[in-house]
Amino acid sequence: MDLARPVQQLLQRCQALQRDVRRARHASEPQRIHHYVLGGAKLARLGVFDEVGVLRHMTRTLLHTARDPALPLSWCRACLEQLAAALGELRCLLGPRGASAAAAIEQAVRRGNLGWVALC
């Protein structure tokens, strides 16, 4: 069986979901945000991308989306929920060296002070 085609389809699906998340397309369907995160995790499990890189990329997308004032508040809150889960995973993967960065981001999220946060 040729795995290249299913992996390419998964990658395209994840890219489409990322665009949907970032633009709050289908804002009445917040489960799409979770599907985006699951798709990225699957790409990492398949070895297409590094797991830390995938989590950082998804975390950036979720963070930028959550702080976008043009998007519905319910969508931004759903992004923050997924962001918290992604940060937890990133913290586990990076161990002590990632704990301080994750803690700083989590504090900023709690305070609503997201303007200065950058993951990389």
Backbone as a chain_set.jsonl record, in Angstrom:
{"seq": "MDLARPVQQLLQRCQALQRDVRRARHASEPQRIHHYVLGGAKLARLGVFDEVGVLRHMTRTLLHTARDPALPLSWCRACLEQLAAALGELRCLLGPRGASAAAAIEQAVRRGNLGWVALC", "coords": {"N": [[0.838, -1.181, 0.0], [0.551, 2.211, -0.808], [1.724, 4.732, 1.127], [2.149, 7.386, 0.718], [0.101, 8.835, -0.584], [-2.18, 8.791, 1.286], [-0.932, 10.188, 3.412], [-0.33, 12.627, 2.227], [-2.931, 13.491, 1.722], [-3.851, 13.752, 4.361], [-2.159, 15.784, 5.244], [-2.992, 17.896, 3.573], [-5.612, 18.124, 4.487], [-5.17, 18.924, 7.128], [-3.977, 21.399, 6.665], [-6.107, 22.742, 5.489], [-7.88, 22.718, 7.647], [-6.424, 24.302, 9.403], [-6.58, 26.793, 8.136], [-9.347, 27.137, 8.329], [-9.612, 27.275, 11.115], [-8.058, 29.543, 11.762], [-9.432, 31.573, 10.458], [-11.895, 31.392, 11.532], [-13.861, 30.007, 10.198], [-16.886, 28.324, 9.887], [-17.756, 28.88, 12.505], [-19.63, 28.048, 14.325], [-18.993, 25.498, 14.859], [-16.979, 24.435, 16.921], [-15.585, 22.097, 17.325], [-14.009, 21.652, 15.172], [-11.604, 22.879, 15.684], [-10.433, 21.167, 17.499], [-10.179, 18.927, 15.837], [-8.256, 19.886, 14.096], [-6.03, 20.003, 15.808], [-5.8, 17.281, 16.451], [-5.225, 16.238, 13.917], [-2.692, 17.339, 13.41], [-1.251, 16.067, 15.432], [-1.428, 13.463, 14.533], [0.047, 13.594, 12.152], [2.555, 14.035, 13.272], [2.897, 11.64, 14.715], [3.065, 9.869, 12.592], [5.511, 10.498, 11.675], [5.936, 12.464, 9.821], [6.379, 15.109, 10.471], [8.299, 16.74, 13.048], [7.359, 16.27, 16.415], [7.504, 18.279, 18.411], [7.873, 20.546, 16.815], [5.444, 20.542, 15.402], [3.622, 20.938, 17.512], [4.445, 23.472, 18.409], [3.885, 25.012, 16.147], [1.081, 24.657, 15.907], [0.326, 25.742, 18.348], [1.077, 28.407, 18.056], [-0.691, 29.135, 15.978], [-3.173, 28.763, 17.28], [-2.915, 30.598, 19.37], [-2.622, 33.089, 18.021], [-5.091, 33.136, 16.788], [-6.833, 33.131, 18.974], [-6.364, 35.654, 20.016], [-7.348, 37.398, 18.161], [-9.243, 40.138, 17.511], [-11.296, 40.345, 15.686], [-12.67, 38.032, 15.506], [-15.305, 35.756, 16.573], [-16.099, 35.696, 20.052], [-16.688, 33.263, 21.311], [-15.391, 31.45, 19.663], [-12.745, 32.209, 20.005], [-12.428, 31.564, 22.703], [-12.7, 28.783, 22.572], [-10.404, 28.211, 21.147], [-8.51, 28.947, 23.06], [-8.942, 26.955, 24.96], [-8.027, 24.675, 23.585], [-5.449, 25.533, 23.224], [-4.435, 25.485, 25.828], [-4.332, 22.72, 26.27], [-2.49, 21.97, 24.285], [-0.224, 23.349, 25.146], [0.271, 22.004, 27.518], [1.028, 19.488, 26.532], [3.298, 20.245, 25.101], [4.899, 21.169, 27.167], [5.352, 18.76, 28.536], [6.805, 17.332, 26.59], [9.103, 18.931, 26.204], [10.194, 19.081, 28.694], [12.106, 20.306, 31.494], [13.329, 22.511, 30.162], [11.328, 23.575, 28.594], [9.38, 24.285, 30.326], [9.419, 26.857, 31.536], [8.877, 28.608, 29.402], [6.331, 27.706, 28.615], [4.925, 28.206, 30.983], [5.039, 31.011, 31.1], [3.514, 31.709, 28.879], [1.058, 30.569, 29.596], [0.427, 32.135, 31.856], [0.13, 34.626, 30.637], [-2.079, 34.108, 29.047], [-4.026, 33.629, 31.003], [-4.151, 36.169, 32.168], [-4.987, 37.634, 30.04], [-3.245, 39.084, 28.585], [-1.937, 39.033, 25.815], [-0.446, 40.21, 23.834], [2.395, 40.363, 23.711], [3.39, 37.828, 23.532], [5.414, 35.289, 22.188], [6.268, 32.275, 20.675], [8.595, 31.238, 19.535]], "CA": [[0.0, 0.0, 0.0], [1.31, 3.446, -0.915], [1.36, 5.64, 2.211], [2.353, 8.778, 0.331], [-1.175, 9.475, -0.893], [-2.928, 9.114, 2.512], [-0.223, 11.207, 4.187], [-0.549, 13.891, 1.51], [-4.32, 13.884, 1.967], [-3.921, 14.209, 5.743], [-1.487, 17.082, 5.29], [-3.892, 18.874, 2.954], [-6.753, 18.282, 5.4], [-4.699, 19.731, 8.262], [-3.788, 22.769, 6.19], [-7.446, 23.321, 5.326], [-8.408, 22.953, 8.991], [-5.713, 25.453, 9.954], [-7.201, 27.989, 7.553], [-10.675, 27.248, 8.935], [-9.441, 27.715, 12.499], [-7.53, 30.905, 11.806], [-10.432, 32.514, 9.938], [-13.147, 31.081, 12.23], [-14.888, 29.456, 9.309], [-17.725, 27.364, 10.618], [-17.584, 29.277, 13.91], [-20.583, 27.319, 15.166], [-18.481, 24.129, 14.996], [-15.665, 24.519, 17.549], [-14.888, 20.809, 17.278], [-13.013, 21.729, 14.086], [-10.328, 23.248, 16.297], [-9.906, 19.909, 18.046], [-9.786, 18.091, 14.696], [-6.988, 20.454, 13.63], [-4.992, 19.551, 16.741], [-5.649, 15.83, 16.269], [-4.559, 16.006, 12.632], [-1.271, 17.635, 13.596], [-0.68, 14.992, 16.246], [-1.309, 12.275, 13.686], [1.196, 13.82, 11.269], [3.76, 13.828, 14.081], [2.996, 10.193, 14.984], [3.478, 9.199, 11.354], [6.89, 10.883, 11.398], [5.985, 13.452, 8.743], [6.97, 16.288, 11.09], [8.732, 16.623, 14.43], [6.227, 16.529, 17.306], [7.676, 19.589, 19.041], [7.614, 21.543, 15.779], [3.999, 20.556, 15.142], [2.961, 21.573, 18.651], [4.746, 24.907, 18.392], [3.141, 25.62, 15.037], [-0.335, 24.686, 16.265], [0.165, 26.657, 19.463], [1.111, 29.764, 17.475], [-1.959, 29.355, 15.266], [-4.246, 28.907, 18.273], [-2.694, 31.838, 20.106], [-2.958, 34.216, 17.143], [-6.53, 33.111, 16.57], [-7.495, 33.514, 20.225], [-6.222, 37.091, 20.291], [-7.849, 38.175, 17.018], [-10.485, 40.795, 17.933], [-12.325, 40.283, 14.654], [-13.322, 36.72, 15.545], [-16.292, 35.601, 17.656], [-15.524, 35.396, 21.361], [-16.818, 31.826, 21.596], [-14.341, 30.779, 18.889], [-11.476, 32.518, 20.684], [-12.393, 30.751, 23.932], [-12.444, 27.387, 22.179], [-8.972, 28.156, 20.81], [-7.765, 28.982, 24.32], [-9.033, 25.624, 25.569], [-7.11, 23.802, 22.864], [-4.114, 26.053, 23.49], [-4.021, 24.967, 27.129], [-3.973, 21.308, 26.084], [-1.254, 21.906, 23.488], [0.872, 23.794, 26.006], [0.565, 20.902, 28.43], [1.789, 18.492, 25.778], [4.61, 20.827, 24.794], [5.638, 21.175, 28.433], [5.79, 17.379, 28.786], [7.826, 16.963, 25.606], [10.327, 19.703, 26.359], [10.731, 18.919, 30.032], [12.432, 21.54, 32.225], [13.667, 23.654, 29.307], [10.114, 24.154, 28.036], [8.435, 24.627, 31.386], [9.348, 28.3, 31.776], [8.187, 29.235, 28.266], [4.915, 27.341, 28.702], [4.353, 28.911, 32.133], [4.881, 32.416, 30.733], [2.38, 31.799, 27.96], [-0.152, 30.282, 30.364], [0.127, 33.317, 32.664], [-0.366, 35.667, 29.736], [-3.436, 33.727, 28.651], [-4.898, 33.861, 32.158], [-4.294, 37.614, 32.366], [-5.511, 38.266, 28.837], [-2.182, 39.926, 28.037], [-1.358, 38.165, 24.797], [0.217, 40.976, 22.802], [3.844, 40.203, 23.667], [3.782, 36.415, 23.557], [5.956, 34.656, 20.978], [6.755, 30.957, 21.062], [9.918, 30.856, 19.028]], "C": [[0.889, 1.254, 0.0], [0.834, 4.427, 0.161], [1.465, 7.1, 1.814], [1.024, 9.496, 0.077], [-2.0, 9.763, 0.37], [-2.261, 10.197, 3.36], [-0.419, 12.572, 3.535], [-1.97, 14.394, 1.736], [-4.496, 14.41, 3.397], [-3.284, 15.588, 5.891], [-2.381, 18.173, 4.701], [-5.094, 19.153, 3.846], [-6.365, 19.169, 6.588], [-4.49, 21.187, 7.859], [-5.133, 23.47, 6.0], [-8.067, 23.624, 6.689], [-7.717, 24.151, 9.642], [-6.311, 26.753, 9.415], [-8.591, 28.213, 8.158], [-10.582, 27.791, 10.359], [-9.051, 29.189, 12.521], [-8.57, 31.938, 11.376], [-11.798, 32.328, 10.588], [-14.254, 30.705, 11.252], [-15.633, 28.405, 10.095], [-17.619, 27.625, 12.124], [-18.56, 28.579, 14.848], [-20.144, 25.868, 15.391], [-17.081, 24.139, 15.616], [-14.902, 23.192, 17.581], [-13.868, 20.772, 16.145], [-11.632, 22.095, 14.624], [-9.656, 21.987, 16.838], [-9.444, 18.982, 16.925], [-8.456, 18.575, 14.107], [-5.837, 19.948, 14.506], [-4.746, 18.051, 16.585], [-4.925, 15.497, 14.97], [-3.066, 16.27, 12.718], [-0.576, 16.551, 14.396], [-0.488, 13.724, 15.417], [-0.13, 12.406, 12.715], [2.508, 13.606, 12.017], [3.969, 12.344, 14.368], [3.477, 9.428, 13.766], [4.913, 9.556, 10.964], [7.041, 11.88, 10.264], [6.679, 14.718, 9.239], [7.386, 15.954, 12.516], [7.585, 17.029, 15.357], [6.323, 17.901, 17.977], [7.382, 20.699, 18.034], [6.131, 21.672, 15.471], [3.278, 21.275, 16.273], [3.229, 23.076, 18.694], [3.96, 25.624, 17.303], [1.654, 25.737, 15.383], [-0.589, 25.675, 17.391], [0.182, 28.107, 18.978], [-0.204, 30.082, 16.78], [-3.094, 29.597, 16.248], [-4.122, 30.217, 19.04], [-3.075, 33.055, 19.266], [-4.459, 34.288, 16.902], [-7.262, 33.596, 17.812], [-7.415, 35.011, 20.498], [-6.706, 37.975, 19.147], [-9.194, 38.816, 17.383], [-11.609, 40.734, 16.899], [-13.127, 38.979, 14.702], [-14.316, 36.633, 16.696], [-15.621, 35.162, 18.958], [-15.601, 33.905, 21.687], [-15.737, 31.027, 20.862], [-12.984, 30.993, 19.563], [-11.351, 31.704, 21.966], [-12.103, 29.29, 23.621], [-10.97, 27.206, 21.795], [-8.122, 28.156, 22.071], [-7.806, 27.637, 25.032], [-8.06, 24.656, 24.898], [-5.657, 24.234, 23.086], [-3.591, 25.511, 24.818], [-3.586, 23.505, 27.018], [-2.657, 21.175, 25.328], [-0.048, 22.341, 24.31], [1.258, 22.711, 27.005], [1.395, 19.822, 27.755], [3.2, 18.986, 25.487], [5.493, 20.836, 26.045], [6.17, 19.777, 28.741], [6.924, 16.977, 27.847], [9.162, 17.652, 25.846], [10.956, 19.566, 27.737], [11.057, 20.264, 30.663], [12.724, 22.734, 31.321], [12.436, 24.303, 28.696], [9.138, 24.639, 29.078], [8.311, 26.132, 31.576], [8.628, 29.023, 30.639], [6.698, 28.948, 28.319], [4.243, 28.09, 29.846], [4.112, 30.387, 31.81], [3.678, 32.606, 29.812], [1.071, 31.567, 28.705], [-0.549, 31.477, 31.234], [-0.44, 34.442, 31.802], [-1.791, 35.377, 29.301], [-4.404, 34.009, 29.79], [-5.167, 35.351, 32.374], [-4.925, 38.314, 31.172], [-4.503, 39.164, 28.169], [-1.405, 39.124, 27.003], [-0.504, 38.902, 23.771], [1.701, 40.702, 22.653], [4.297, 38.766, 23.453], [4.281, 35.962, 22.189], [6.563, 33.33, 21.395], [8.18, 30.695, 20.647], [10.978, 31.869, 19.361]], "O": [[1.87, 1.322, 0.741], [-0.303, 4.897, 0.124], [0.926, 7.967, 2.502], [0.852, 10.645, 0.485], [-2.484, 10.885, 0.521], [-2.944, 11.029, 3.957], [-0.649, 13.564, 4.227], [-2.185, 15.593, 1.919], [-5.204, 15.393, 3.617], [-3.817, 16.453, 6.587], [-2.506, 19.254, 5.277], [-5.543, 20.295, 3.947], [-7.125, 20.046, 6.999], [-4.793, 22.099, 8.628], [-5.274, 24.652, 6.314], [-8.705, 24.661, 6.868], [-8.357, 24.926, 10.352], [-6.521, 27.703, 10.17], [-8.965, 29.346, 8.463], [-11.366, 28.651, 10.761], [-9.662, 29.985, 13.233], [-8.577, 33.058, 11.886], [-12.753, 33.022, 10.238], [-15.422, 31.038, 11.45], [-15.038, 27.677, 10.89], [-17.416, 26.701, 12.912], [-18.325, 28.531, 16.055], [-20.852, 25.1, 16.043], [-16.099, 23.882, 14.92], [-13.698, 23.176, 17.838], [-12.958, 19.943, 16.16], [-10.613, 21.669, 14.079], [-8.457, 21.778, 16.652], [-8.415, 18.32, 17.06], [-7.632, 17.77, 13.674], [-4.801, 19.52, 13.998], [-3.597, 17.608, 16.589], [-4.105, 14.579, 14.929], [-2.265, 15.517, 12.165], [0.549, 16.16, 14.084], [0.497, 13.004, 15.583], [0.601, 11.443, 12.485], [3.461, 13.059, 11.462], [5.091, 11.845, 14.275], [4.213, 8.449, 13.893], [5.465, 8.978, 10.027], [8.153, 12.119, 9.792], [7.469, 15.325, 8.517], [6.885, 15.002, 13.114], [6.913, 18.029, 15.105], [5.319, 18.603, 18.093], [6.717, 21.68, 18.366], [5.62, 22.779, 15.298], [2.421, 22.124, 16.027], [2.326, 23.859, 18.988], [3.434, 26.716, 17.521], [1.043, 26.786, 15.178], [-1.605, 26.371, 17.391], [-0.607, 28.931, 19.439], [-0.768, 31.161, 16.964], [-3.885, 30.524, 16.075], [-5.126, 30.87, 19.324], [-3.771, 33.95, 19.746], [-5.03, 35.375, 16.823], [-8.205, 34.382, 17.715], [-8.301, 35.573, 21.142], [-6.489, 39.186, 19.172], [-10.185, 38.105, 17.548], [-12.757, 41.045, 17.218], [-14.142, 38.842, 14.019], [-14.186, 37.354, 17.686], [-14.692, 34.355, 18.95], [-14.674, 33.351, 22.278], [-15.229, 30.037, 21.389], [-12.18, 30.067, 19.673], [-10.269, 31.207, 22.277], [-11.341, 28.639, 24.336], [-10.368, 26.173, 22.086], [-7.12, 27.444, 22.144], [-6.818, 27.223, 25.64], [-7.355, 23.907, 25.574], [-4.752, 23.401, 23.13], [-2.427, 25.122, 24.915], [-2.582, 23.107, 27.609], [-1.807, 20.36, 25.689], [1.031, 21.764, 24.183], [2.439, 22.526, 27.302], [2.35, 19.305, 28.336], [4.171, 18.24, 25.61], [6.687, 20.545, 25.977], [7.317, 19.63, 29.164], [7.893, 16.349, 28.273], [10.221, 17.04, 25.71], [12.126, 19.901, 27.922], [10.372, 21.254, 30.406], [12.398, 23.865, 31.682], [12.489, 25.472, 28.314], [8.171, 25.33, 28.755], [7.203, 26.635, 31.759], [7.855, 29.949, 30.885], [5.885, 29.845, 28.094], [3.114, 28.559, 29.7], [3.09, 30.949, 32.206], [2.919, 33.563, 29.962], [0.089, 32.276, 28.48], [-1.733, 31.798, 31.339], [-1.383, 35.125, 32.203], [-2.615, 36.286, 29.196], [-5.48, 34.565, 29.571], [-6.281, 35.743, 32.721], [-5.351, 39.463, 31.281], [-4.856, 39.933, 27.275], [-0.331, 38.599, 27.297], [0.107, 38.262, 22.915], [2.223, 40.804, 21.543], [5.48, 38.522, 23.215], [3.647, 36.22, 21.165], [7.302, 33.273, 22.378], [8.907, 29.992, 21.35], [12.141, 31.687, 19.002]]}, "num_chains": 1, "name": "protein.A"}
